[in-house]
Amino acid sequence: MSKNTKSFLNPIEHEFTLRHPGVRCFSISYIKENYHDDLFIEYNIDIPQTLNNAVTKRRAEFIAGRYCASNVLMLLGCEETKVAVSPERAPVWPAGVLGSISHTDNFAIAVAGFSSKLTYIGIDIEIRQPKIFVDMANEFTSTGEQGYFSSLSLDYDVALLISFSAKESLFKALWPTIKYFFDFSYA
């Protein structure tokens, strides 16, 4: 690993409790300002055409996510550790594996397991940004959901964040089966 690489990716000290024995998880923090194009070669990650004109932020999060995906496949004992990209820009996991990738501006995570032991898997991570989630609430929640969230002892923006993240996780879990983008109102 080069000096620049170490300053791009940083290990995370944490412990996830996964309730499914066949599921593995791998996460990393990263510093997007330390991204450089040579990381694709260094980590043996194929750069998809969809990233040819992408901004640095998008390239950095892609590398971090695919790095996590590769490592979670290694944890599962897979020979193939690359996750391709579909024409719809969704991850294409090796045959027999279901997985999901998510990232924020400085954190990436991947989960995966064998399809013989799983039916669906999806993950999403978000940063708590109260104003953004409140301002966008009508885009991903119904008025009924918003009313319910207002009645909870939980902060309203936290309820919105959980709802958004749960729906994103559901979309990711269902995509390999339905291969159809659907609206938040369906979740």
C-alpha positions in Angstrom: 0.0 0.0 0.0 1.4 3.4 -0.9 1.7 6.3 1.4 -1.1 8.1 -0.4 -3.3 5.1 -0.2 -3.0 4.9 3.6 -4.1 8.4 3.8 -7.1 7.7 1.6 -8.4 4.6 3.3 -8.5 4.2 7.1 -9.5 1.2 9.1 -12.5 1.5 11.4 -12.5 0.1 14.9 -16.0 -1.2 15.4 -18.0 -4.3 16.0 -21.2 -5.1 14.2 -23.5 -7.7 15.5 -25.0 -9.5 12.5 -28.0 -11.7 13.4 -27.6 -13.9 10.3 -24.6 -16.3 10.5 -24.0 -16.3 6.7 -23.7 -12.6 6.3 -20.4 -10.7 6.4 -19.8 -7.0 6.6 -16.8 -4.8 5.9 -16.5 -1.1 6.3 -13.8 1.6 5.9 -13.5 5.3 6.4 -11.9 7.4 3.7 -10.7 10.9 3.0 -12.1 12.0 -0.3 -9.6 14.8 -0.5 -6.8 12.2 -0.7 -8.3 10.4 -3.7 -6.2 10.0 -6.9 -7.0 8.0 -10.0 -4.1 5.6 -9.4 -6.1 4.0 -6.6 -8.1 2.1 -9.3 -4.9 0.4 -10.3 -3.6 0.0 -6.8 -6.7 -1.8 -5.6 -7.3 -3.7 -8.8 -10.8 -2.1 -9.2 -12.1 -1.7 -12.8 -13.2 1.9 -13.5 -16.6 1.8 -15.2 -17.4 4.1 -18.2 -20.0 5.8 -16.0 -17.2 7.4 -14.0 -15.3 8.8 -17.0 -16.6 12.3 -16.4 -17.5 11.9 -12.7 -16.4 14.4 -10.1 -13.7 13.4 -7.6 -16.3 12.8 -4.8 -18.1 10.2 -6.9 -14.8 8.5 -7.9 -13.7 8.4 -4.3 -16.9 6.9 -2.9 -16.9 4.3 -5.7 -13.4 3.2 -4.9 -14.2 3.0 -1.1 -17.5 1.1 -1.8 -15.8 -1.4 -4.2 -12.9 -1.8 -1.8 -15.4 -2.8 0.9 -17.2 -5.1 -1.5 -14.0 -6.9 -2.5 -13.1 -7.4 1.2 -16.5 -8.7 2.2 -16.2 -11.2 -0.7 -12.8 -12.3 0.7 -14.4 -12.7 4.2 -17.0 -15.0 2.6 -14.2 -17.1 1.0 -15.1 -16.2 -2.6 -12.6 -16.7 -5.3 -14.1 -13.8 -7.4 -13.7 -10.6 -5.4 -14.8 -8.0 -8.0 -18.2 -6.5 -8.1 -19.1 -5.3 -11.6 -21.6 -2.5 -12.5 -24.8 -3.1 -14.3 -26.1 -0.7 -17.1 -28.4 0.7 -14.4 -25.3 1.4 -12.3 -26.2 -1.2 -9.7 -23.6 -3.6 -8.3 -23.3 -7.0 -10.0 -22.1 -9.5 -7.4 -20.5 -12.8 -8.4 -22.8 -15.7 -9.1 -24.3 -17.1 -5.9 -23.7 -14.0 -3.8 -26.2 -11.3 -2.7 -24.7 -8.1 -1.5 -25.2 -4.4 -0.9 -23.0 -1.3 -0.8 -23.5 2.1 0.8 -21.4 5.1 1.4 -21.4 8.7 2.8 -18.8 11.4 2.1 -16.3 9.6 4.3 -17.5 6.1 5.2 -18.3 3.0 3.1 -19.8 -0.3 4.0 -20.6 -3.6 2.2 -22.6 -6.6 3.3 -22.9 -9.9 1.5 -23.9 -13.5 1.8 -24.6 -16.6 -0.3 -27.9 -16.6 -2.2 -28.4 -20.2 -1.0 -28.8 -18.9 2.5 -30.4 -15.4 1.8 -33.3 -14.2 -0.2 -32.6 -10.4 0.1 -30.0 -8.1 1.5 -29.8 -4.3 1.5 -27.9 -1.7 3.5 -27.9 2.1 3.6 -26.0 4.6 5.7 -26.8 8.2 6.0 -25.5 11.3 7.8 -27.9 13.0 10.1 -28.7 16.3 8.4 -31.9 17.5 10.1 -32.7 20.4 7.7 -32.2 18.4 4.6 -34.4 15.5 5.7 -37.2 17.8 6.9 -37.0 19.9 3.7 -37.1 16.7 1.5 -39.7 14.8 3.6 -42.5 15.1 0.9 -40.2 13.4 -1.6 -39.9 10.1 0.4 -42.7 10.0 2.9 -46.5 10.4 2.8 -48.4 12.8 4.9 -49.6 9.9 7.0 -46.1 8.8 7.7 -45.1 12.3 8.5 -48.0 12.6 11.0 -47.0 9.3 12.6 -43.4 10.4 12.9 -44.5 13.7 14.5 -46.3 11.6 17.2 -43.2 9.7 18.2 -40.9 10.5 21.2 -38.1 10.3 18.6 -36.8 13.6 17.1 -38.8 14.1 13.9 -35.7 14.4 11.7 -34.3 11.1 13.1 -37.6 9.4 12.2 -37.3 10.8 8.7 -33.7 9.7 8.4 -34.6 6.1 9.6 -37.5 6.0 7.1 -35.4 7.2 4.2 -32.6 4.8 5.0 -35.0 1.8 5.5 -36.6 2.5 2.1 -33.2 2.8 0.4 -32.2 -0.5 2.0 -35.4 -2.1 0.7 -34.7 -0.8 -2.8 -31.2 -2.3 -2.8 -32.5 -5.6 -1.4 -35.2 -5.9 -4.0 -33.2 -4.7 -7.0 -31.5 -8.1 -7.9 -35.0 -9.7 -8.0 -37.2 -7.1 -9.7 -34.6 -5.0 -11.6 -37.1 -2.1 -11.6 -36.8 1.3 -10.1 -39.9 2.1 -8.0 -41.0 5.2 -6.1 -40.7 5.8 -2.4 -44.5 5.6 -2.1 -44.2 1.8 -2.7 -42.1 1.3 0.3 
